[in-house]
Amino acid sequence: MPIRGLCASHTPLKDFHDPGPEAAREVAETFATARAWVADFAPQLVLVFGPDHFNGFFYRLMPSFCVGAHAEAIGDWNTLSGELPVATGTAEALTEHLHQKGVDAAVSYRMELDHGHTQALQMLFGQTSLPPVLPVFINCAAPPRPPMARVIALGEAVGDFLAELPDRVLIIGSGGLSHDPPMPSLVTADPAVRTRIIEGGRLSAEARRAREARVIDEGRKQVSGESPAVALNPEWDRGLLDLLLRGDFAALSALKDEDISREGGCGGHEIRSWVATAAAMSRVPGCTAQVDMYRAIPLWVAGFAMMRFASGRLG
């Protein structure tokens, strides 16, 4: 059955900083077009490749890939909250298929998802009109991350699996492009933060407010030039979009983590979600792709873009 793909940047600051009328209008119009395109397609299953920001996955046990057979959205940053309509049987079958294809994916019957998966779902479907969902976590935040060659293998195996389903399927890749938010790491974290990113657990309301305040302030600092973070990198972003458009998986598989961190910041590793989506869509005969928008938005700490994939011409 038909398969379509959509990759979109996410940013927790979308509802907290006004990026200016031109940027706000472009993002709103792009998503309006995407929503209409998705509604016309009427997907019966939505598979989401997405990262986590130490909200659901921790160093106590950090898989490279994990398929959600049951999932709950934590509702951070004004995004979806509560149990999601996960296609459990399909998730189980996908996990088995991935193993048979040589892709070692974990499975979770208690997956917790943050805005890395849910913002795109909310923007495209809202809270109440979600079709069955199949979340696939890709570790983008916590070194050691899966190399790009394995991300491509994951995407290709997912594409082969979806091609055998009788349903109309939409694949979403959520994350990227260049951005360098204040994310904790084992190397630099103080003892309390280090303990949390290993042991996990839900943040208290007070701790979450403090964490969100740091990110909100980071947007202001990036605009003022006070931030020590890696700046948004439109040249790097556009180069990646070109590789994805051309399906140049040899070049994508050659990307090294140290280069991504230097050029795209710690959040730049979320391009893995885009690469997995492009790899999955490469298994669709006659697939074409187009970039609908790109804009560097420092207030949102985001190189913000959207691209779509479909068999034949894209409307």
Phi and psi in degrees as GROMACS dihedral restraints (atoms count N, CA, C in turn):
[ dihedral_restraints ]
;  ai    aj    ak    al  type     phi  dphi    fc
    3     4     5     6     1   -60.8    20    10
    4     5     6     7     1   143.9    20    10
    6     7     8     9     1  -129.3    20    10
    7     8     9    10     1   134.0    20    10
    9    10    11    12     1  -124.1    20    10
   10    11    12    13     1   158.3    20    10
   12    13    14    15     1  -132.0    20    10
   13    14    15    16     1   149.6    20    10
   15    16    17    18     1  -145.8    20    10
   16    17    18    19     1   126.2    20    10
   18    19    20    21     1  -112.2    20    10
   19    20    21    22     1   136.8    20    10
   21    22    23    24     1  -146.4    20    10
   22    23    24    25     1   141.7    20    10
   24    25    26    27     1   -67.6    20    10
   25    26    27    28     1   151.3    20    10
   27    28    29    30     1  -121.7    20    10
   28    29    30    31     1   155.0    20    10
   30    31    32    33     1  -151.5    20    10
   31    32    33    34     1   126.9    20    10
   33    34    35    36     1   -67.1    20    10
   34    35    36    37     1   -13.9    20    10
   36    37    38    39     1   -90.8    20    10
   37    38    39    40     1     3.6    20    10
   39    40    41    42     1   -55.8    20    10
   40    41    42    43     1   -38.2    20    10
   42    43    44    45     1   -98.7    20    10
   43    44    45    46     1     8.2    20    10
   45    46    47    48     1  -121.0    20    10
   46    47    48    49     1   -18.1    20    10
   48    49    50    51     1  -132.6    20    10
   49    50    51    52     1   134.5    20    10
   51    52    53    54     1   -84.0    20    10
   52    53    54    55     1   115.4    20    10
   54    55    56    57     1   -80.6    20    10
   55    56    57    58     1     1.5    20    10
   57    58    59    60     1   104.4    20    10
   58    59    60    61     1   154.8    20    10
   60    61    62    63     1   -62.7    20    10
   61    62    63    64     1   -37.8    20    10
   63    64    65    66     1   -67.2    20    10
   64    65    66    67     1   -47.9    20    10
   66    67    68    69     1   -66.3    20    10
   67    68    69    70     1   -43.1    20    10
   69    70    71    72     1   -61.4    20    10
   70    71    72    73     1   -41.7    20    10
   72    73    74    75     1   -65.7    20    10
   73    74    75    76     1   -42.5    20    10
   75    76    77    78     1   -64.1    20    10
   76    77    78    79     1   -43.8    20    10
   78    79    80    81     1   -63.7    20    10
   79    80    81    82     1   -45.3    20    10
   81    82    83    84     1   -63.1    20    10
   82    83    84    85     1   -43.1    20    10
   84    85    86    87     1   -67.9    20    10
   85    86    87    88     1   -37.1    20    10
   87    88    89    90     1   -65.3    20    10
   88    89    90    91     1   -44.3    20    10
   90    91    92    93     1   -69.0    20    10
   91    92    93    94     1   -33.7    20    10
   93    94    95    96     1   -62.8    20    10
   94    95    96    97     1   -43.0    20    10
   96    97    98    99     1   -62.4    20    10
   97    98    99   100     1   -42.4    20    10
   99   100   101   102     1   -64.8    20    10
  100   101   102   103     1   -42.0    20    10
  102   103   104   105     1   -61.4    20    10
  103   104   105   106     1   -42.1    20    10
  105   106   107   108     1   -64.8    20    10
  106   107   108   109     1   -40.6    20    10
  108   109   110   111     1   -63.2    20    10
  109   110   111   112     1   -43.1    20    10
  111   112   113   114     1   -67.6    20    10
  112   113   114   115     1   -43.9    20    10
  114   115   116   117     1   -62.1    20    10
  115   116   117   118     1   -39.2    20    10
  117   118   119   120     1   -64.1    20    10
  118   119   120   121     1   -36.1    20    10
  120   121   122   123     1   -72.8    20    10
  121   122   123   124     1   -32.3    20    10
  123   124   125   126     1    52.3    20    10
  124   125   126   127     1    64.0    20    10
  126   127   128   129     1   -62.8    20    10
  127   128   129   130     1   143.3    20    10
  129   130   131   132     1   -96.3    20    10
  130   131   132   133     1    -9.9    20    10
  132   133   134   135     1  -151.7    20    10
  133   134   135   136     1   137.5    20    10
  135   136   137   138     1  -122.5    20    10
  136   137   138   139     1   114.3    20    10
  138   139   140   141     1   -97.3    20    10
  139   140   141   142     1   128.4    20    10
  141   142   143   144     1  -117.2    20    10
  142   143   144   145     1   116.9    20    10
  144   145   146   147     1   -85.2    20    10
  145   146   147   148     1   124.4    20    10
  147   148   149   150     1  -154.6    20    10
  148   149   150   151     1   163.4    20    10
  150   151   152   153     1   -95.8    20    10
  151   152   153   154     1  -173.9    20    10
  153   154   155   156     1  -138.3    20    10
  154   155   156   157     1   155.5    20    10
  156   157   158   159     1  -119.8    20    10
  157   158   159   160     1    50.7    20    10
  159   160   161   162     1    55.9    20    10
  160   161   162   163     1    44.1    20    10
  162   163   164   165     1  -114.3    20    10
  163   164   165   166     1   -29.5    20    10
  165   166   167   168     1  -127.6    20    10
  166   167   168   169     1   -20.8    20    10
  168   169   170   171     1  -125.2    20    10
  169   170   171   172     1   136.0    20    10
  171   172   173   174     1  -138.4    20    10
  172   173   174   175     1   166.5    20    10
  174   175   176   177     1   -68.6    20    10
  175   176   177   178     1   -10.4    20    10
  177   178   179   180     1   -56.1    20    10
  178   179   180   181     1   -35.8    20    10
  180   181   182   183     1  -160.6    20    10
  181   182   183   184     1   102.9    20    10
  183   184   185   186     1  -113.4    20    10
  184   185   186   187     1    99.1    20    10
  186   187   188   189     1   -76.4    20    10
  187   188   189   190     1   157.0    20    10
  189   190   191   192     1   -71.3    20    10
  190   191   192   193     1   -42.8    20    10
  192   193   194   195     1  -135.6    20    10
  193   194   195   196     1   145.4    20    10
  195   196   197   198     1  -148.3    20    10
  196   197   198   199     1   132.3    20    10
  198   199   200   201     1   -97.5    20    10
  199   200   201   202     1   130.2    20    10
  201   202   203   204     1   -89.5    20    10
  202   203   204   205     1   116.9    20    10
  204   205   206   207     1   -92.5    20    10
  205   206   207   208     1   -12.6    20    10
  207   208   209   210     1  -155.9    20    10
  208   209   210   211     1   139.7    20    10
  210   211   212   213     1  -149.4    20    10
  211   212   213   214     1   146.8    20    10
  213   214   215   216     1  -126.4    20    10
  214   215   216   217     1   134.2    20    10
  216   217   218   219     1   -87.7    20    10
  217   218   219   220     1   133.1    20    10
  219   220   221   222     1   -83.1    20    10
  220   221   222   223     1   -14.8    20    10
  222   223   224   225     1    78.5    20    10
  223   224   225   226     1    26.9    20    10
  225   226   227   228     1   -74.5    20    10
  226   227   228   229     1   152.7    20    10
  228   229   230   231     1    53.9    20    10
  229   230   231   232     1    41.8    20    10
  231   232   233   234     1    63.9    20    10
  232   233   234   235     1    26.5    20    10
  234   235   236   237     1  -100.2    20    10
  235   236   237   238     1  -177.0    20    10
  237   238   239   240     1   -54.0    20    10
  238   239   240   241     1   146.7    20    10
  240   241   242   243     1  -136.7    20    10
  241   242   243   244     1   154.2    20    10
  243   244   245   246     1    97.5    20    10
  244   245   246   247     1  -178.2    20    10
  246   247   248   249     1   -66.3    20    10
  247   248   249   250     1   137.0    20    10
  249   250   251   252     1  -100.1    20    10
  250   251   252   253     1   152.0    20    10
  252   253   254   255     1   -79.3    20    10
  253   254   255   256     1    73.7    20    10
  255   256   257   258     1   -77.4    20    10
  256   257   258   259     1   137.8    20    10
  258   259   260   261     1   -82.6    20    10
  259   260   261   262     1    85.7    20    10
  261   262   263   264     1   -61.2    20    10
  262   263   264   265     1   -47.4    20    10
  264   265   266   267     1   -61.9    20    10
  265   266   267   268     1   -39.2    20    10
  267   268   269   270     1   -66.4    20    10
  268   269   270   271     1   -38.4    20    10
  270   271   272   273     1   -62.0    20    10
  271   272   273   274     1   -42.4    20    10
  273   274   275   276     1   -63.9    20    10
  274   275   276   277     1   -43.3    20    10
  276   277   278   279     1   -66.3    20    10
  277   278   279   280     1   -38.0    20    10
  279   280   281   282     1   -63.5    20    10
  280   281   282   283     1   -43.6    20    10
  282   283   284   285     1   -59.5    20    10
  283   284   285   286     1   -44.4    20    10
  285   286   287   288     1   -62.5    20    10
  286   287   288   289     1   -42.7    20    10
  288   289   290   291     1   -61.0    20    10
  289   290   291   292     1   -44.2    20    10
  291   292   293   294     1   -60.7    20    10
  292   293   294   295     1   -41.7    20    10
  294   295   296   297     1   -62.8    20    10
  295   296   297   298     1   -41.9    20    10
  297   298   299   300     1   -64.6    20    10
  298   299   300   301     1   -26.7    20    10
  300   301   302   303     1   -90.6    20    10
  301   302   303   304     1     4.2    20    10
  303   304   305   306     1    84.4    20    10
  304   305   306   307     1    18.0    20    10
  306   307   308   309     1  -107.7    20    10
  307   308   309   310     1   114.2    20    10
  309   310   311   312     1   -82.7    20    10
  310   311   312   313     1   100.3    20    10
  312   313   314   315     1  -114.7    20    10
  313   314   315   316     1   136.1    20    10
  315   316   317   318     1   -78.1    20    10
  316   317   318   319     1   169.3    20    10
  318   319   320   321     1  -130.3    20    10
  319   320   321   322     1   144.0    20    10
  321   322   323   324     1  -129.5    20    10
  322   323   324   325     1   131.2    20    10
  324   325   326   327     1  -102.1    20    10
  325   326   327   328     1    12.9    20    10
  327   328   329   330     1  -148.7    20    10
  328   329   330   331     1    47.6    20    10
  330   331   332   333     1   -73.8    20    10
  331   332   333   334     1   134.9    20    10
  333   334   335   336     1  -112.3    20    10
  334   335   336   337     1   125.6    20    10
  336   337   338   339     1  -115.1    20    10
  337   338   339   340     1   135.5    20    10
  339   340   341   342     1  -104.1    20    10
  340   341   342   343     1  -163.9    20    10
  342   343   344   345     1   -61.0    20    10
  343   344   345   346     1   -17.7    20    10
  345   346   347   348     1   -58.9    20    10
  346   347   348   349     1   -28.7    20    10
  348   349   350   351     1  -103.2    20    10
  349   350   351   352     1   -35.6    20    10
  351   352   353   354     1   -92.2    20    10
  352   353   354   355     1   -20.8    20    10
  354   355   356   357     1   -64.1    20    10
  355   356   357   358     1   -43.1    20    10
  357   358   359   360     1   -63.8    20    10
  358   359   360   361     1   -41.2    20    10
  360   361   362   363     1   -60.3    20    10
  361   362   363   364     1   -43.1    20    10
  363   364   365   366     1   -65.8    20    10
  364   365   366   367     1   -42.0    20    10
  366   367   368   369     1   -66.7    20    10
  367   368   369   370     1   -30.9    20    10
  369   370   371   372     1   -94.3    20    10
  370   371   372   373     1   -29.9    20    10
  372   373   374   375     1  -125.4    20    10
  373   374   375   376     1   -24.0    20    10
  375   376   377   378     1    81.8    20    10
  376   377   378   379     1  -175.6    20    10
  378   379   380   381     1   -79.0    20    10
  379   380   381   382     1   -30.1    20    10
  381   382   383   384     1  -110.9    20    10
  382   383   384   385     1    -6.0    20    10
  384   385   386   387     1  -115.9    20    10
  385   386   387   388     1    27.7    20    10
  387   388   389   390     1   -71.4    20    10
  388   389   390   391     1   130.1    20    10
  390   391   392   393     1   -75.2    20    10
  391   392   393   394     1   176.5    20    10
  393   394   395   396     1   -53.9    20    10
  394   395   396   397     1   138.5    20    10
  396   397   398   399     1  -118.8    20    10
  397   398   399   400     1   146.3    20    10
  399   400   401   402     1  -130.4    20    10
  400   401   402   403     1    95.6    20    10
  402   403   404   405     1   -81.2    20    10
  403   404   405   406     1   136.0    20    10
  405   406   407   408     1  -126.6    20    10
  406   407   408   409     1   112.5    20    10
  408   409   410   411     1   -82.2    20    10
  409   410   411   412     1   135.8    20    10
  411   412   413   414     1  -121.3    20    10
  412   413   414   415     1   126.7    20    10
  414   415   416   417     1   -72.2    20    10
  415   416   417   418     1   110.1    20    10
  417   418   419   420     1  -115.3    20    10
  418   419   420   421     1   -11.1    20    10
  420   421   422   423     1  -105.3    20    10
  421   422   423   424     1   -26.8    20    10
  423   424   425   426     1  -117.8    20    10
  424   425   426   427     1   100.8    20    10
  426   427   428   429     1   -57.7    20    10
  427   428   429   430     1   142.8    20    10
  429   430   431   432     1   -81.2    20    10
  430   431   432   433     1   131.3    20    10
  432   433   434   435     1   -91.9    20    10
  433   434   435   436     1   157.6    20    10
  435   436   437   438     1   -66.2    20    10
  436   437   438   439     1   134.7    20    10
  438   439   440   441     1   -64.3    20    10
  439   440   441   442     1   157.7    20    10
  441   442   443   444     1   -59.8    20    10
  442   443   444   445     1   -33.0    20    10
  444   445   446   447     1   -61.3    20    10
  445   446   447   448     1   -36.2    20    10
  447   448   449   450     1   -74.4    20    10
  448   449   450   451     1   -33.7    20    10
  450   451   452   453     1   -64.1    20    10
  451   452   453   454     1   -40.5    20    10
  453   454   455   456     1   -64.6    20    10
  454   455   456   457     1   -41.3    20    10
  456   457   458   459     1   -62.6    20    10
  457   458   459   460     1   -40.2    20    10
  459   460   461   462     1   -59.1    20    10
  460   461   462   463     1   -50.4    20    10
  462   463   464   465     1   -60.8    20    10
  463   464   465   466     1   -44.1    20    10
  465   466   467   468     1   -62.2    20    10
  466   467   468   469     1   -42.1    20    10
  468   469   470   471     1   -65.8    20    10
  469   470   471   472     1   -38.8    20    10
  471   472   473   474     1   -63.7    20    10
  472   473   474   475     1   -44.0    20    10
  474   475   476   477     1   -59.7    20    10
  475   476   477   478     1   -41.7    20    10
  477   478   479   480     1   -63.4    20    10
  478   479   480   481     1   -40.1    20    10
  480   481   482   483     1   -65.0    20    10
  481   482   483   484     1   -47.2    20    10
  483   484   485   486     1   -65.4    20    10
  484   485   486   487     1   -31.2    20    10
  486   487   488   489     1   -62.9    20    10
  487   488   489   490     1   -21.1    20    10
  489   490   491   492     1   -91.9    20    10
  490   491   492   493     1    -5.4    20    10
  492   493   494   495     1   -81.3    20    10
  493   494   495   496     1   152.9    20    10
  495   496   497   498     1   -84.0    20    10
  496   497   498   499     1     1.3    20    10
  498   499   500   501     1   -98.3    20    10
  499   500   501   502     1   157.8    20    10
  501   502   503   504     1   -77.7    20    10
  502   503   504   505     1   126.1    20    10
  504   505   506   507     1  -122.1    20    10
  505   506   507   508     1   133.4    20    10
  507   508   509   510     1  -108.6    20    10
  508   509   510   511     1   128.1    20    10
  510   511   512   513     1  -102.4    20    10
  511   512   513   514     1   128.9    20    10
  513   514   515   516     1  -114.3    20    10
  514   515   516   517     1   131.7    20    10
  516   517   518   519     1  -110.4    20    10
  517   518   519   520     1   115.7    20    10
  519   520   521   522     1  -113.3    20    10
  520   521   522   523     1   124.4    20    10
  522   523   524   525     1   144.5    20    10
  523   524   525   526     1  -176.3    20    10
  525   526   527   528     1    58.8    20    10
  526   527   528   529     1  -176.2    20    10
  528   529   530   531     1   -90.7    20    10
  529   530   531   532     1  -118.2    20    10
  531   532   533   534     1   -66.8    20    10
  532   533   534   535     1   131.0    20    10
  534   535   536   537     1  -173.1    20    10
  535   536   537   538     1   150.4    20    10
  537   538   539   540     1  -135.9    20    10
  538   539   540   541     1    70.8    20    10
  540   541   542   543     1   -74.0    20    10
  541   542   543   544     1   165.8    20    10
  543   544   545   546     1   -75.8    20    10
  544   545   546   547     1    84.8    20    10
  546   547   548   549     1  -100.4    20    10
  547   548   549   550     1   141.0    20    10
  549   550   551   552     1   -72.2    20    10
  550   551   552   553     1   156.6    20    10
  552   553   554   555     1  -142.3    20    10
  553   554   555   556     1   155.7    20    10
  555   556   557   558     1   -62.1    20    10
  556   557   558   559     1   -30.3    20    10
  558   559   560   561     1   -72.9    20    10
  559   560   561   562     1   -38.8    20    10
  561   562   563   564     1  -110.3    20    10
  562   563   564   565     1    -8.7    20    10
  564   565   566   567     1   -68.7    20    10
  565   566   567   568     1   145.0    20    10
  567   568   569   570     1   -71.5    20    10
  568   569   570   571     1   167.5    20    10
  570   571   572   573     1   -55.4    20    10
  571   572   573   574     1   -40.4    20    10
  573   574   575   576     1   -67.3    20    10
  574   575   576   577     1   -43.9    20    10
  576   577   578   579     1   -67.9    20    10
  577   578   579   580     1   -40.6    20    10
  579   580   581   582     1   -57.8    20    10
  580   581   582   583     1   -44.1    20    10
  582   583   584   585     1   -60.4    20    10
  583   584   585   586     1   -42.7    20    10
  585   586   587   588     1   -67.8    20    10
  586   587   588   589     1   -42.1    20    10
  588   589   590   591     1   -74.5    20    10
  589   590   591   592     1   -10.2    20    10
  591   592   593   594     1   -91.1    20    10
  592   593   594   595     1   -52.7    20    10
  594   595   596   597     1   -81.4    20    10
  595   596   597   598     1   -30.2    20    10
  597   598   599   600     1    83.9    20    10
  598   599   600   601     1  -161.1    20    10
  600   601   602   603     1   105.8    20    10
  601   602   603   604     1   154.5    20    10
  603   604   605   606     1   -69.7    20    10
  604   605   606   607     1   141.5    20    10
  606   607   608   609     1   -72.4    20    10
  607   608   609   610     1   145.2    20    10
  609   610   611   612     1   -67.5    20    10
  610   611   612   613     1   162.8    20    10
  612   613   614   615     1   -59.5    20    10
  613   614   615   616     1   -39.8    20    10
  615   616   617   618     1   -65.7    20    10
  616   617   618   619     1   -44.2    20    10
  618   619   620   621     1   -66.0    20    10
  619   620   621   622     1   -37.8    20    10
  621   622   623   624     1   -67.8    20    10
  622   623   624   625     1   -39.8    20    10
  624   625   626   627     1   -60.9    20    10
  625   626   627   628     1   -41.0    20    10
  627   628   629   630     1   -66.0    20    10
  628   629   630   631     1   -41.3    20    10
  630   631   632   633     1   -64.0    20    10
  631   632   633   634     1   -44.0    20    10
  633   634   635   636     1   -66.5    20    10
  634   635   636   637     1   -36.2    20    10
  636   637   638   639     1   -62.0    20    10
  637   638   639   640     1   -37.7    20    10
  639   640   641   642     1   -64.0    20    10
  640   641   642   643     1   -40.2    20    10
  642   643   644   645     1   -70.4    20    10
  643   644   645   646     1   -42.4    20    10
  645   646   647   648     1   -59.4    20    10
  646   647   648   649     1   -43.6    20    10
  648   649   650   651     1   -66.1    20    10
  649   650   651   652     1   -32.1    20    10
  651   652   653   654     1   -61.6    20    10
  652   653   654   655     1   -37.2    20    10
  654   655   656   657     1   -59.8    20    10
  655   656   657   658     1   -43.8    20    10
  657   658   659   660     1   -63.2    20    10
  658   659   660   661     1   -42.1    20    10
  660   661   662   663     1   -66.1    20    10
  661   662   663   664     1   -35.1    20    10
  663   664   665   666     1   -68.2    20    10
  664   665   666   667     1   -32.0    20    10
  666   667   668   669     1   -72.9    20    10
  667   668   669   670     1   -40.4    20    10
  669   670   671   672     1   -79.1    20    10
  670   671   672   673     1   -13.6    20    10
  672   673   674   675     1    85.2    20    10
  673   674   675   676     1    10.7    20    10
  675   676   677   678     1   -86.6    20    10
  676   677   678   679     1   -12.0    20    10
  678   679   680   681     1   -78.5    20    10
  679   680   681   682     1   136.9    20    10
  681   682   683   684     1   -83.1    20    10
  682   683   684   685     1    -1.1    20    10
  684   685   686   687     1   -70.5    20    10
  685   686   687   688     1   162.6    20    10
  687   688   689   690     1   -63.6    20    10
  688   689   690   691     1   129.5    20    10
  690   691   692   693     1   -72.3    20    10
  691   692   693   694     1   156.2    20    10
  693   694   695   696     1   -56.4    20    10
  694   695   696   697     1   147.0    20    10
  696   697   698   699     1  -131.5    20    10
  697   698   699   700     1    80.8    20    10
  699   700   701   702     1   -56.9    20    10
  700   701   702   703     1   -35.9    20    10
  702   703   704   705     1   -63.4    20    10
  703   704   705   706     1   -44.2    20    10
  705   706   707   708     1   -65.6    20    10
  706   707   708   709     1   -43.3    20    10
  708   709   710   711     1   -59.3    20    10
  709   710   711   712     1   -47.6    20    10
  711   712   713   714     1   -66.8    20    10
  712   713   714   715     1   -32.4    20    10
  714   715   716   717     1   -64.3    20    10
  715   716   717   718     1   -41.4    20    10
  717   718   719   720     1   -65.2    20    10
  718   719   720   721     1   -43.7    20    10
  720   721   722   723     1   -59.1    20    10
  721   722   723   724     1   -38.1    20    10
  723   724   725   726     1   -64.6    20    10
  724   725   726   727     1   -42.4    20    10
  726   727   728   729     1   -61.8    20    10
  727   728   729   730     1   -40.6    20    10
  729   730   731   732     1   -67.7    20    10
  730   731   732   733     1   -41.3    20    10
  732   733   734   735     1   -60.4    20    10
  733   734   735   736     1   -40.0    20    10
  735   736   737   738     1   -84.1    20    10
  736   737   738   739     1    -8.9    20    10
  738   739   740   741     1    62.4    20    10
  739   740   741   742     1    39.7    20    10
  741   742   743   744     1   -86.3    20    10
  742   743   744   745     1    79.8    20    10
  744   745   746   747     1   -75.2    20    10
  745   746   747   748     1   -21.0    20    10
  747   748   749   750     1   -64.8    20    10
  748   749   750   751     1   -46.5    20    10
  750   751   752   753     1   -68.3    20    10
  751   752   753   754     1   -39.2    20    10
  753   754   755   756     1   -65.2    20    10
  754   755   756   757     1   -39.0    20    10
  756   757   758   759     1   -70.1    20    10
  757   758   759   760     1   -18.7    20    10
  759   760   761   762     1   -85.6    20    10
  760   761   762   763     1    -5.9    20    10
  762   763   764   765     1   -64.2    20    10
  763   764   765   766     1   131.9    20    10
  765   766   767   768     1  -105.4    20    10
  766   767   768   769     1   147.4    20    10
  768   769   770   771     1   -59.6    20    10
  769   770   771   772     1   -40.4    20    10
  771   772   773   774     1   -65.3    20    10
  772   773   774   775     1   -33.1    20    10
  774   775   776   777     1   -71.9    20    10
  775   776   777   778     1   -39.9    20    10
  777   778   779   780     1   -62.5    20    10
  778   779   780   781     1   -45.7    20    10
  780   781   782   783     1   -60.8    20    10
  781   782   783   784     1   -41.2    20    10
  783   784   785   786     1   -69.9    20    10
  784   785   786   787     1   -42.4    20    10
  786   787   788   789     1   -89.6    20    10
  787   788   789   790     1   -34.4    20    10
  789   790   791   792     1  -118.4    20    10
  790   791   792   793     1     0.7    20    10
  792   793   794   795     1    78.1    20    10
  793   794   795   796     1   176.3    20    10
  795   796   797   798     1   -64.3    20    10
  796   797   798   799     1   -30.9    20    10
  798   799   800   801     1   -76.8    20    10
  799   800   801   802     1   -14.9    20    10
  801   802   803   804     1   -62.5    20    10
  802   803   804   805     1   -19.7    20    10
  804   805   806   807     1   -66.6    20    10
  805   806   807   808     1   -14.4    20    10
  807   808   809   810     1   -70.0    20    10
  808   809   810   811     1    -5.9    20    10
  810   811   812   813     1   -59.8    20    10
  811   812   813   814     1   -15.4    20    10
  813   814   815   816     1   -56.3    20    10
  814   815   816   817     1   -34.6    20    10
  816   817   818   819     1   -65.4    20    10
  817   818   819   820     1   -38.1    20    10
  819   820   821   822     1   -69.4    20    10
  820   821   822   823     1   -42.2    20    10
  822   823   824   825     1   -63.8    20    10
  823   824   825   826     1   -42.7    20    10
  825   826   827   828     1   -62.0    20    10
  826   827   828   829     1   -41.1    20    10
  828   829   830   831     1   -64.2    20    10
  829   830   831   832     1   -46.5    20    10
  831   832   833   834     1   -61.6    20    10
  832   833   834   835     1   -38.8    20    10
  834   835   836   837     1   -66.3    20    10
  835   836   837   838     1   -41.0    20    10
  837   838   839   840     1   -63.2    20    10
  838   839   840   841     1   -43.7    20    10
  840   841   842   843     1   -70.9    20    10
  841   842   843   844     1   -19.3    20    10
  843   844   845   846     1   -66.6    20    10
  844   845   846   847     1   -16.0    20    10
  846   847   848   849     1   -87.2    20    10
  847   848   849   850     1    -2.6    20    10
  849   850   851   852     1   -92.0    20    10
  850   851   852   853     1   119.1    20    10
  852   853   854   855     1   -58.7    20    10
  853   854   855   856     1   136.5    20    10
  855   856   857   858     1    70.7    20    10
  856   857   858   859     1    21.1    20    10
  858   859   860   861     1   -69.7    20    10
  859   860   861   862     1   135.4    20    10
  861   862   863   864     1  -122.5    20    10
  862   863   864   865     1   162.6    20    10
  864   865   866   867     1  -140.5    20    10
  865   866   867   868     1   153.9    20    10
  867   868   869   870     1  -149.4    20    10
  868   869   870   871     1   148.4    20    10
  870   871   872   873     1   -92.5    20    10
  871   872   873   874     1   123.0    20    10
  873   874   875   876     1   -87.3    20    10
  874   875   876   877     1   -30.5    20    10
  876   877   878   879     1  -163.2    20    10
  877   878   879   880     1   153.8    20    10
  879   880   881   882     1  -148.1    20    10
  880   881   882   883     1   134.1    20    10
  882   883   884   885     1  -154.7    20    10
  883   884   885   886     1   132.6    20    10
  885   886   887   888     1   -81.4    20    10
  886   887   888   889     1   124.2    20    10
  888   889   890   891     1  -124.8    20    10
  889   890   891   892     1    89.4    20    10
  891   892   893   894     1   -58.1    20    10
  892   893   894   895     1   -37.5    20    10
  894   895   896   897     1   -61.0    20    10
  895   896   897   898     1   -28.0    20    10
  897   898   899   900     1   -94.1    20    10
  898   899   900   901     1     2.2    20    10
  900   901   902   903     1    48.5    20    10
  901   902   903   904     1    52.6    20    10
  903   904   905   906     1  -153.3    20    10
  904   905   906   907     1   130.1    20    10
  906   907   908   909     1   -81.6    20    10
  907   908   909   910     1   102.9    20    10
  909   910   911   912     1  -101.0    20    10
  910   911   912   913     1   125.2    20    10
  912   913   914   915     1  -148.1    20    10
  913   914   915   916     1   163.3    20    10
  915   916   917   918     1  -142.8    20    10
  916   917   918   919     1   139.6    20    10
  918   919   920   921     1  -139.1    20    10
  919   920   921   922     1   153.4    20    10
  921   922   923   924     1  -127.8    20    10
  922   923   924   925     1   154.5    20    10
  924   925   926   927     1  -132.4    20    10
  925   926   927   928     1   141.0    20    10
  927   928   929   930     1  -162.3    20    10
  928   929   930   931     1   162.2    20    10
  930   931   932   933     1   -78.4    20    10
  931   932   933   934     1   126.8    20    10
  933   934   935   936     1    84.7    20    10
  934   935   936   937     1  -158.2    20    10
  936   937   938   939     1   -76.1    20    10
  937   938   939   940     1   144.3    20    10
  939   940   941   942     1   -95.9    20    10
  940   941   942   943     1   130.6    20    10
